[in-house]
């Protein structure tokens, strides 16, 4: 997704937004208590995989803002949060950073993980609500609200 045509797009839930700068992230954070932020680099194939899943989840989970920020435009956050690898996903609940997902390590450590697996992992932080459709061995145990 290209940079926002409308800089206020982040006000609307259900969209997966490319933020132009750290300043835009901090402005959004003033208004959105729950945020899923992907730190990415243009052209990185693993970032594109995570992008695909987050876009699906953004449309499904209106209780959180889903966005991405290129590490080239996030020098302060990258240094402050020690973002050394991409993709790295920061999870914010009630205005506080509660967790990070680094690469695919917690998603089976493989590229072909399911969107449901990522959804479950994000839900464990409380940033989104998740209810498993069916009980399966090893399925997500995060049943936060909703």
Secondary structure, DSSP 8 states (H G I E B T S, - for coil): --S-SSTTGGGSTT-EEEES-HHHHHHHHHH-S-EEEEEE-TT-HHHHHHHHHHHHHHHH-TTSEEEEEEGGG-HHHHHHTT--SSSEEEEEETTEEEEEEETTTTTTTSTT--HHHHHHHHHTTTSS----SS--TT--------
